[in-house]
């Protein structure tokens, strides 16, 4: 039996991670709503997700979008290639003709487009592969695919 205020593992749709949550609504003995303890958003309960499978699906989507953009030339991967090797292989293909002089330093307040190269202080050099909704970027780095924010307003712009 689950009671209000109980802590449990949830998938936060705002943080896009498996995190701790607090039960905020129970309906028919089942958890209906929770509050993420990291961001504080109230949301319908979603059980934790298998993040390894989610990363594999994201890699497959990225490989398919790469093939569409490259005149339907598929990404050359070998059968049984693990995720890290596939990302490194994709990185090598995407950056072989890169001009480092066109690289921009990553800033959450700047906007970026597909194909832009960015220099992230923690993750290194990356290439923007996809621009999504809600100011989100999918960026290919040497060892991972990361989702970053961009185009956020500055705090001092809100003064009136």
C-alpha positions as CSV (number, residue, x, y, z in Angstrom):
1,X,0.0,0.0,0.0
2,X,1.3,3.4,-1.0
3,X,0.6,6.5,1.2
4,X,0.9,10.2,0.5
5,X,4.4,11.4,1.2
6,X,6.1,8.1,0.5
7,X,9.3,8.3,-1.5
8,X,9.8,6.1,-4.5
9,X,11.8,5.9,-7.8
10,X,10.2,7.7,-10.7
11,X,11.0,8.8,-14.2
12,X,10.8,12.6,-14.3
13,X,9.6,13.8,-17.7
14,X,11.1,17.3,-17.0
15,X,14.6,16.1,-15.9
16,X,14.4,13.2,-18.3
17,X,16.0,10.9,-15.7
18,X,15.2,8.3,-13.2
19,X,15.1,10.2,-9.9
20,X,13.5,10.1,-6.4
21,X,9.9,11.4,-6.1
22,X,7.3,11.9,-3.4
23,X,3.8,10.6,-3.8
24,X,1.4,13.5,-4.0
25,X,-1.8,11.8,-5.0
26,X,-3.2,8.2,-4.7
27,X,-6.2,6.9,-6.6
28,X,-7.7,3.5,-6.0
29,X,-4.6,2.4,-4.0
30,X,-2.2,3.3,-6.9
31,X,0.1,6.2,-7.3
32,X,-1.5,8.9,-9.4
33,X,0.8,11.9,-9.1
34,X,4.3,12.5,-7.8
35,X,6.6,15.4,-7.2
36,X,10.2,15.1,-8.4
37,X,12.6,15.9,-5.6
38,X,15.1,17.3,-8.0
39,X,13.1,19.8,-10.0
40,X,10.0,20.0,-7.9
41,X,7.5,19.5,-10.7
42,X,4.2,17.7,-10.0
43,X,3.5,15.1,-12.7
44,X,1.6,11.8,-13.4
45,X,3.6,8.9,-12.0
46,X,5.8,7.1,-14.5
47,X,7.9,4.1,-13.3
48,X,11.7,4.3,-13.8
49,X,12.9,3.6,-17.3
50,X,15.7,1.4,-18.5
51,X,18.1,4.2,-19.5
52,X,20.5,1.8,-21.3
53,X,17.6,0.8,-23.7
54,X,16.7,4.5,-24.1
55,X,20.3,5.4,-25.1
56,X,20.4,2.5,-27.6
57,X,17.1,3.8,-29.2
58,X,18.6,7.3,-29.3
59,X,21.7,6.0,-31.1
60,X,19.6,4.1,-33.6
61,X,17.5,7.3,-34.3
62,X,20.7,9.3,-34.8
63,X,22.2,6.7,-37.1
64,X,19.0,6.7,-39.2
65,X,18.9,10.5,-39.4
66,X,22.6,10.5,-40.4
67,X,21.8,8.1,-43.2
68,X,19.0,10.4,-44.5
69,X,21.3,13.5,-44.4
70,X,24.2,11.7,-46.2
71,X,22.3,10.9,-49.4
72,X,21.1,7.6,-47.9
73,X,24.6,6.3,-47.3
74,X,24.3,4.2,-44.2
75,X,26.6,4.6,-41.2
76,X,29.2,1.9,-41.7
77,X,29.1,-0.2,-38.5
78,X,30.1,-3.8,-38.1
79,X,27.7,-6.4,-36.7
80,X,28.0,-6.7,-33.0
81,X,29.6,-3.3,-32.6
82,X,29.0,-1.9,-29.1
83,X,27.5,1.5,-28.4
84,X,30.8,3.3,-27.5
85,X,32.5,2.0,-30.7
86,X,29.5,3.0,-32.9
87,X,29.5,6.5,-31.4
88,X,33.2,6.8,-31.9
89,X,32.8,5.6,-35.5
90,X,30.1,8.2,-36.2
91,X,32.2,10.9,-34.5
92,X,35.1,10.0,-36.9
93,X,32.8,10.2,-40.0
94,X,31.2,13.5,-38.9
95,X,34.4,15.3,-38.0
96,X,36.8,14.3,-40.7
97,X,36.0,17.4,-42.7
98,X,35.5,19.7,-39.7
99,X,37.1,23.1,-39.6
100,X,38.0,23.8,-36.0
101,X,38.1,27.6,-36.6
102,X,34.3,27.6,-37.0
103,X,33.8,26.1,-33.5
104,X,31.7,28.2,-31.1
105,X,32.1,28.1,-27.3
106,X,29.0,26.6,-25.8
107,X,26.7,29.0,-23.9
108,X,23.2,28.0,-22.8
109,X,22.0,31.5,-23.9
110,X,23.2,31.2,-27.5
111,X,21.3,29.4,-30.3
112,X,22.8,26.7,-32.5
113,X,21.8,24.9,-35.7
114,X,22.3,21.4,-37.1
115,X,25.9,21.0,-38.2
116,X,27.4,23.6,-35.8
117,X,30.5,22.6,-33.9
118,X,30.6,23.7,-30.3
119,X,33.3,23.6,-27.6
120,X,31.9,22.4,-24.3
121,X,34.1,23.0,-21.2
122,X,33.3,19.6,-19.7
123,X,32.5,17.4,-22.8
124,X,34.9,18.8,-25.3
125,X,34.3,19.3,-29.0
126,X,30.9,18.4,-30.3
127,X,28.7,18.6,-33.4
128,X,25.0,19.5,-33.2
129,X,23.1,16.6,-34.8
130,X,19.5,17.6,-34.0
131,X,17.7,20.6,-32.8
132,X,14.6,19.6,-30.9
133,X,11.7,21.3,-29.2
134,X,11.9,23.1,-25.9
135,X,15.4,24.6,-26.6
136,X,17.1,21.1,-26.7
137,X,20.0,20.0,-28.8
138,X,21.4,16.5,-29.4
139,X,25.1,16.9,-29.7
140,X,27.6,14.2,-30.8
141,X,30.8,14.2,-28.7
142,X,33.7,11.9,-29.1
143,X,32.5,9.5,-26.4
144,X,28.7,10.1,-26.1
145,X,25.6,11.8,-27.4
146,X,24.4,14.5,-25.0
147,X,21.3,16.5,-24.8
148,X,22.0,20.2,-24.0
149,X,19.8,23.3,-23.7
150,X,20.3,26.4,-25.8
151,X,18.6,29.7,-26.5
152,X,17.5,30.4,-22.9
153,X,16.9,34.0,-21.9
154,X,19.3,35.8,-19.7
155,X,18.1,36.8,-16.2
156,X,19.0,40.5,-16.8
157,X,16.7,40.6,-19.9
158,X,13.6,40.2,-17.6
159,X,13.9,43.7,-16.1
160,X,11.2,46.2,-17.1
